[in-house]
Amino acid sequence: MENRLFIQNSRRALFGCLLASFLAGCSLYPDVNVDPAKNNKATFRQDAQECAQAYPEAGSGVHIKQRIGCMNLKGWH
């Protein structure tokens, strides 16, 4: 009985951690440019595509941090 409760609590804790990390990861991607003239959807889409081409997907997920850094260099925060 105790083992079953432990497993249930472990699953809940794991799900909570995964959900929290997913939400934190989504909120870290820059979406506002410091230059008001560039702060629009078209410029954002173009800059995001350029960063995606410069840093293609990697199995380890490192490309996400690289793309965020690329967007930061372009003025997106």
Backbone as CSV, one residue per row, in Angstrom:
resi,resn,N_x,N_y,N_z,CA_x,CA_y,CA_z,C_x,C_y,C_z
1,MET,0.827,-1.193,0.000,0.000,0.000,0.000,0.875,1.263,0.000
2,GLU,1.917,1.255,0.835,2.804,2.412,0.909,3.554,2.620,-0.406
3,ASN,3.931,1.513,-1.026,4.648,1.583,-2.298,3.764,2.217,-3.377
4,ARG,2.493,1.895,-3.360,1.560,2.440,-4.340,1.392,3.953,-4.159
5,LEU,1.303,4.392,-2.915,1.193,5.823,-2.637,2.454,6.562,-3.061
6,PHE,3.592,5.922,-2.829,4.859,6.522,-3.230,4.905,6.716,-4.747
7,ILE,4.476,5.713,-5.483,4.476,5.783,-6.945,3.527,6.885,-7.420
8,GLN,2.340,6.965,-6.837,1.382,7.998,-7.228,1.934,9.395,-6.949
9,ASN,2.525,9.574,-5.775,3.087,10.880,-5.431,4.274,11.220,-6.326
10,SER,5.062,10.216,-6.685,6.204,10.445,-7.576,5.733,10.887,-8.951
11,ARG,4.681,10.256,-9.447,4.142,10.638,-10.755,3.605,12.064,-10.726
12,ARG,2.921,12.408,-9.665,2.386,13.768,-9.543,3.513,14.792,-9.490
13,ALA,4.558,14.482,-8.737,5.691,15.395,-8.630,6.392,15.545,-9.975
14,LEU,6.577,14.448,-10.687,7.218,14.495,-11.996,6.380,15.301,-12.975
15,PHE,5.080,15.081,-12.979,4.192,15.839,-13.869,4.249,17.325,-13.536
16,GLY,4.257,17.657,-12.258,4.337,19.062,-11.846,5.625,19.715,-12.292
17,CYS,6.730,18.996,-12.171,8.027,19.536,-12.601,8.066,19.735,-14.115
18,LEU,7.538,18.777,-14.861,7.510,18.905,-16.316,6.632,20.072,-16.751
19,LEU,5.501,20.229,-16.118,4.603,21.329,-16.450,5.251,22.678,-16.138
20,ALA,5.894,22.774,-14.994,6.552,24.025,-14.606,7.698,24.366,-15.562
21,SER,8.486,23.369,-15.951,9.598,23.637,-16.864,9.092,24.019,-18.256
22,PHE,7.991,23.427,-18.682,7.408,23.787,-19.972,6.938,25.239,-19.963
23,LEU,6.244,25.626,-18.916,5.747,27.001,-18.822,6.884,28.002,-18.706
24,ALA,7.915,27.654,-17.964,9.065,28.552,-17.830,9.801,28.673,-19.160
25,GLY,9.938,27.582,-19.885,10.608,27.613,-21.179,9.881,28.460,-22.192
26,CYS,8.586,28.408,-22.182,7.800,29.202,-23.127,7.854,30.688,-22.797
27,SER,7.980,31.014,-21.552,7.961,32.421,-21.171,9.317,33.100,-21.370
28,LEU,10.364,32.343,-21.619,11.695,32.913,-21.759,12.009,33.388,-23.172
29,TYR,11.238,32.962,-24.161,11.528,33.354,-25.532,11.200,34.834,-25.709
30,PRO,12.147,35.617,-26.211,11.941,37.066,-26.329,10.839,37.412,-27.328
31,ASP,10.041,38.416,-26.996,8.940,38.784,-27.882,8.743,40.294,-28.022
32,VAL,9.593,41.093,-27.382,9.477,42.550,-27.465,10.822,43.110,-27.897
33,ASN,10.797,43.964,-28.911,12.029,44.573,-29.395,12.212,45.941,-28.735
34,VAL,13.463,46.284,-28.452,13.749,47.573,-27.823,13.520,48.736,-28.783
35,ASP,13.604,48.466,-30.080,13.345,49.490,-31.097,11.858,49.469,-31.464
36,PRO,11.107,50.530,-31.144,9.677,50.529,-31.437,9.352,50.328,-32.919
37,ALA,10.232,50.742,-33.813,9.984,50.575,-35.243,10.057,49.108,-35.665
38,LYS,10.811,48.312,-34.926,10.956,46.888,-35.248,10.033,45.998,-34.419
39,ASN,9.279,46.585,-33.539,8.432,45.814,-32.628,7.093,45.478,-33.305
40,ASN,7.151,44.568,-34.299,5.943,44.132,-34.995,6.083,42.660,-35.387
41,LYS,4.978,42.051,-35.783,4.965,40.613,-36.081,5.832,40.248,-37.267
42,ALA,5.832,41.078,-38.301,6.603,40.765,-39.505,8.104,40.724,-39.206
43,THR,8.597,41.715,-38.485,10.021,41.755,-38.140,10.374,40.610,-37.197
44,PHE,9.500,40.340,-36.248,9.740,39.229,-35.325,9.842,37.918,-36.097
45,ARG,8.911,37.683,-36.994,8.892,36.439,-37.770,10.166,36.308,-38.604
46,GLN,10.591,37.388,-39.234,11.801,37.367,-40.058,13.038,37.084,-39.200
47,ASP,13.156,37.775,-38.069,14.309,37.558,-37.184,14.306,36.134,-36.622
48,ALA,13.144,35.618,-36.281,13.058,34.262,-35.743,13.456,33.234,-36.793
49,GLN,13.066,33.460,-38.042,13.455,32.547,-39.119,14.958,32.593,-39.370
50,GLU,15.536,33.777,-39.320,16.982,33.903,-39.511,17.743,33.177,-38.402
51,CYS,17.280,33.317,-37.173,17.939,32.639,-36.052,17.748,31.122,-36.145
52,ALA,16.586,30.690,-36.613,16.333,29.255,-36.772,17.234,28.670,-37.857
53,GLN,17.482,29.422,-38.917,18.376,28.946,-39.975,19.824,28.929,-39.503
54,ALA,20.192,29.907,-38.690,21.566,29.972,-38.187,21.853,28.872,-37.181
55,TYR,20.834,28.466,-36.416,20.996,27.437,-35.388,19.939,26.353,-35.589
56,PRO,20.242,25.364,-36.446,19.274,24.295,-36.697,19.066,23.423,-35.450
57,GLU,17.990,22.650,-35.483,17.644,21.814,-34.326,18.753,20.833,-34.009
58,ALA,18.997,20.690,-32.716,19.970,19.719,-32.216,19.237,18.797,-31.250
59,GLY,19.659,17.574,-31.185,18.985,16.599,-30.341,18.994,16.952,-28.868
60,SER,19.983,17.704,-28.432,20.107,18.010,-27.004,19.280,19.217,-26.570
61,GLY,18.768,19.988,-27.506,17.982,21.165,-27.166,18.800,22.433,-27.013
62,VAL,20.086,22.353,-27.282,20.970,23.514,-27.160,20.555,24.609,-28.142
63,HIS,19.964,24.223,-29.262,19.589,25.201,-30.281,18.594,26.231,-29.752
64,ILE,17.808,25.883,-28.756,16.834,26.830,-28.202,17.550,27.991,-27.527
65,LYS,18.544,27.686,-26.700,19.306,28.750,-26.040,20.058,29.588,-27.059
66,GLN,20.578,28.945,-28.094,21.297,29.680,-29.125,20.362,30.619,-29.874
67,ARG,19.160,30.160,-30.162,18.186,31.011,-30.863,17.752,32.180,-29.989
68,ILE,17.576,31.933,-28.694,17.214,33.015,-27.782,18.338,34.049,-27.742
69,GLY,19.584,33.594,-27.689,20.721,34.508,-27.715,20.783,35.296,-29.008
70,CYS,20.480,34.644,-30.112,20.444,35.318,-31.411,19.377,36.407,-31.428
71,MET,18.208,36.084,-30.910,17.119,37.069,-30.858,17.490,38.238,-29.946
72,ASN,18.174,37.946,-28.843,18.624,39.011,-27.944,19.588,39.957,-28.643
73,LEU,20.482,39.409,-29.465,21.415,40.250,-30.205,20.706,41.128,-31.230
74,LYS,19.565,40.687,-31.703,18.785,41.462,-32.673,17.886,42.481,-31.985
75,GLY,17.937,42.546,-30.647,17.179,43.556,-29.907,15.900,43.048,-29.265
76,TRP,15.631,41.771,-29.381,14.410,41.210,-28.791,14.681,40.770,-27.355
77,HIS,13.798,41.178,-26.467,13.932,40.820,-25.049,12.597,40.411,-24.488
